[in-house]
Amino acid sequence: MSNNTGSRLAEAKSVANDLLQKMETTDLSIERHLLQAKRLARLLRDSDAQTWLDLEISGYKEGFDAKTLGNCLRYAQAAGRVSKDGKYYLTSLPRLEAACDADRQRVENATPKASTGTAENFVVANATIKMLHSQIAALNSVKEAYLNNVELFSSLKAALHGYVTDTLIAIEFGNVAESIFDALRQDVDTFVRSHCPKAAEKLIAIAERMAEGTSEAFAEALTSCRRLLMTVADSVFPPADEDWLDGSGKPHKVGADNYKNRLLAFIETRLKSDSSWAMLENELEHLCSRLDAVYEKTCKGVHADVSVEEARLAIIEGYIFVGEIARLQKSTGQPSVGGDGKPAPQP
């Protein structure tokens, strides 16, 4: 993470904490809260939230498409602003707040005051009772409108509070994830530098392809990820002509193209726990299946339609797996082994 990004996230966390405290302890106007929430969304580059908050400030227009709210549609639906069947309220949140205040004042002014019990007051009350009866329906209508507006306003304010709370949790979780990933990155960096420096070239190639932002580039990034695993396998368990026998005596090919078998062979020589070995085996099987499928399509000249989400997930899985290899190498401190069981030559 760059210093600029880190500073921006730190400011966003401060804004979120401050906004939650104000919403929970002060009586500021809803417009003040919305503007501060917009600042939070801007700091996080959250375009969906900026769109949603703009509409809450200025009001919704006829012909509004709920899909424009993106990830924030769930907040609008939870608050009752937008219904599942596409219906929605047009009034902005600040105007709704003003309507609640005005309706509350009307209700208070229209509510008859209790009689003092004097004879004079009794006469006045009898003289006006017919007029009061004629206004009961109007007063009840005002009360109903007031209660409906208060209910909608409270729900929308709760939705805004929910967005800020969720955002703060995401930032804090991101900080935890970042610290965990930083530790993983240190292990991978040390491993790459000490055992397979050629892997650095593959990591750079992955980053360059992902930056291009096309489906074809994403497929090339996954191909580079496959080469990364092959490079790591060459380092920890170089190719051998003789089959490798696993713990149950079953033979496995460990030639140059059998990078998955060679990685599994390395893991088995370093792990004593069967459950841990099985878990890593499943992870590697899943990862290699995805990478090999893209590679085979590329070799056949067939376009591999890879989305950015799919590419990111596979690359993260691959990086984490390299981290597992680095951890095993670091924890045992033993030299890598080849297919013949002898120490493998270092690159």
Number of C-alpha atoms within 10 A of each C-alpha: 8 7 8 9 12 12 13 17 19 16 15 22 22 13 19 26 14 12 21 19 11 14 18 9 9 9 8 10 12 20 16 14 18 20 14 16 24 21 16 26 22 15 18 18 12 14 16 17 23 19 16 22 22 16 18 23 18 14 17 19 13 8 6 14 12 18 11 12 20 13 14 21 18 14 22 21 17 15 20 19 23 18 14 10 6 12 13 19 14 17 18 20 24 19 17 19 20 15 18 21 14 13 20 18 12 15 16 12 10 15 11 9 8 6 10 9 8 8 9 9 12 12 11 11 13 10 11 10 12 10 10 15 11 10 13 13 11 12 17 12 13 17 17 13 16 20 15 13 19 19 15 19 24 14 18 21 18 16 21 23 20 14 19 21 16 13 18 20 14 13 18 15 12 13 15 12 12 13 12 11 14 13 13 18 16 13 20 21 18 14 21 19 13 11 20 20 17 15 23 15 12 20 17 12 18 23 14 15 19 21 12 12 12 15 18 17 21 27 27 23 29 27 21 24 26 24 18 24 22 20 20 25 27 24 24 27 29 27 23 16 11 13 15 21 15 14 10 6 8 9 12 16 19 26 18 14 11 15 24 19 22 29 23 21 23 22 21 19 15 17 13 10 9 9 10 12 17 13 11 17 18 11 14 20 14 13 19 19 11 16 22 14 13 21 20 13 14 16 9 8 9 11 13 18 14 18 15 16 10 14 23 15 12 21 23 12 17 22 19 16 18 22 22 17 23 22 16 17 20 14 10 10 9 11 16 22 20 22 23 16 11 10 15 18 14 15 12
